[in-house]
Structure formats: structure tokens, C-alpha cells
Amino acid sequence: MINKIVCFLVLFLCQTVLCQVQERTILKGRIISNTNDLEGVYVINAQTEAMVTTTADGFFSILAKSGDTLVFSSIQFKENKVLLTPESFSDLNFTVKLNLLMHQLQEVIIKRYDNINAVALGIVPSGQKSYTAAERKLHTATALNPTANTENMMAGGSVSADPLFNFFSGRTAMLKKEVAVEKKEFFMKLLENMFTLDHFVDRLKIPLEYVKGFEYYVVENESFTKILNSKNKTSTEFLLGELAVKYKEILASEK
């Protein structure tokens, strides 16, 4: 008797499972989003745990029925759950919209690697001279171009006429002045970074209203700029003191 009951229960369960499987049909659909990267999104039937992935165009097909819940999951999209209805199976253009998942950075750390540069990476050969913006302009305006074409060549020559034109038009002289001004500004910034305003006023006894004029005065001295450029503060301070004495003498004579 017990065996008959067990057999009956087994047959009943098998029939129930078969009925449930038969009730489910293939659902075809497509996901859409604000990106073209739609491949590899997981489509999971929450009831049967059946799982498929979308194609490159976002299409998918999965065994399901009305009342099942489809879960759409991917690392680039927010998870979306869709409860299937009879209309889902009758709709030939069944689509599910997914929203992109935005990852917000909590902190950005920028590290400076002084040993990683164009020379270290082999992009630029070592020992190359570096030019400032003004120096590059001057070099371009005065460089003779031996590969100049025949339309830009002087009669009987093999160089570009641009440097000659720049020379006679005064552009070369203007660019040279620009380079000179740029160098002076560089040395003045270097000087101001090395010594404070109090050093000029309290230590060197330069009147406050004449400090900027004194800076222009010392950067005109080639011997001083060479020492300043070496960043030897002791030697720079010593020569700066001598120039301060001469500068104050000039101010006194003018008064």
C-alpha cells in the first residue's frame, strides 16, 4: 500500500513538473541603452534560474512564462527586474531599457614621477637642448632650411629665404628681444623664490619702492645670473650684497 502511495506521489510530481515546463515558451526580446556595448548582459529567470546572455546587438531568448521575473544584470548597467505579462509574449518588439551604472570616484591621487619623462622612455634622445616658447620662435625664424623647395630658394642658393625676410622686416630683432625679456623674467622669478622681500628691505637696506628696480638691475648682470642659475644661495647672496651697495650708490647720486 505504501509503495502504491509513493508511486502515485512520484507520478504526480513528475506530471506537475512536465506541465510547468510545457507552460513555458521561448521569449525573444532585446535590451536598449545609451551605449552600443550591449553584449554579455545576463538575463536570468528568477523562477527557474535559467540564464542566457545578450548578443552584441542586445538580443536574447529565454524560456519563460507569464508571471516569471527576468533579472537583467551586468557590471556596466544597473540591475533591472521585469515581471512578465501575457503582453510580453505577444509583443514582437519586447524591449527592456537598461541604465548605465555610473561609478563615482571617492578620491583621486596624482603621483609625480620625476624619473619618468620623454628621455627616460626613449622618445627623445638624451642631451637635447630644451627651448622656451620664445626661443623656439626665434629658432624657427632664423634657421636655414636646406630642404627648402625651389619656389622658396634664393637664386643660386640652397637655403630658405624666410630667415632673410625675417631679418630685414625686423621680426628677428623683435624675437631676440622677446627671448631676452623671457630670460630676465625667469631670473627674477628665480631670485624672488630664493630671497624674500624682507631680505631686500631689512638685510640689503633697499627701499621698498626700489626693490623691483633692484631686481631688474641685478638680472642685467651676466656674472650674477650665472651664479643665480647655479642655485648656489651662498654665492648668490654674497654677490647680491655687493650689487646692493652699488645700486644704493646709484640711487644716492641720482638724488
VENGI-V91364 format. One record per helix or strand. SS is the DSSP state (alpha for helix, beta for strand). FROM is the first residue (numbers start at 1). TO is the last residue. If there is no record, write none. Layout:
# VENGI-V91364
ss={SS | SS}
from={FROM | FROM}
to={TO | TO}
This chain:
# VENGI-V91364
ss={alpha | beta | beta | beta | beta | beta | beta | alpha | beta | beta | alpha | alpha | beta | beta | alpha | alpha | alpha | alpha | alpha | alpha}
from={2 | 25 | 42 | 51 | 59 | 69 | 77 | 86 | 95 | 100 | 133 | 150 | 153 | 160 | 162 | 171 | 197 | 208 | 222 | 233}
to={23 | 32 | 45 | 53 | 64 | 74 | 83 | 90 | 97 | 100 | 142 | 152 | 153 | 160 | 169 | 194 | 203 | 219 | 229 | 254}
